[in-house]
Amino acid sequence: MAVRTHWTVEHACSHRVDHDLSHRPADKRAGFVRWLASKDCTDCLKAARDSDTEARAQWLAARRAEEQEAASAWAKRFDMPALEGPDKALHWGERSRHQLMTAAHTVLVVEGTWDEADWAELEEKARAITRAGWWIDQRDSEGTDLVELLDAAGEADRGTENPFR
């Protein structure tokens, strides 16, 4: 008599699933069935994975909304101009500008030697950069680099000129 190749397993999720184990060595099948019984079935595993993806997406959307609200409030408070560019880049650019400017203020003024007059000059340079893509491109920069980055910005990054024409 041959060792079974087909097993009906009651999974931890309480679903019963038929499994063809003919591809496993005969002496490994019973142990594998015990292991399968301790796990959720494939459908439940996929559903859990998909809900994790949904939960992660919801968390990220909530986080982005918080960041956007903070960036918008900051821009209004410090009289920063609206950014220009494709719709999908505007919010990202605003968040990037806020994060970089906040990091620069912390390192240059709060922790550094700059006074408010120095900072006001840098803010004016930052106000001139209205292309959202420029701020997005600088999103991984250090706050200490902002002075040099603003000085290096081109005319296409200022005002309404489209750099993609």
Summary of the structure (lengths in Angstrom):
residues: 165
radius of gyration: 28.1
end to end distance: 77.7
largest distance: 91.3
contacts: 425
relative contact order: 0.09
helix: 63%
strand: 8%
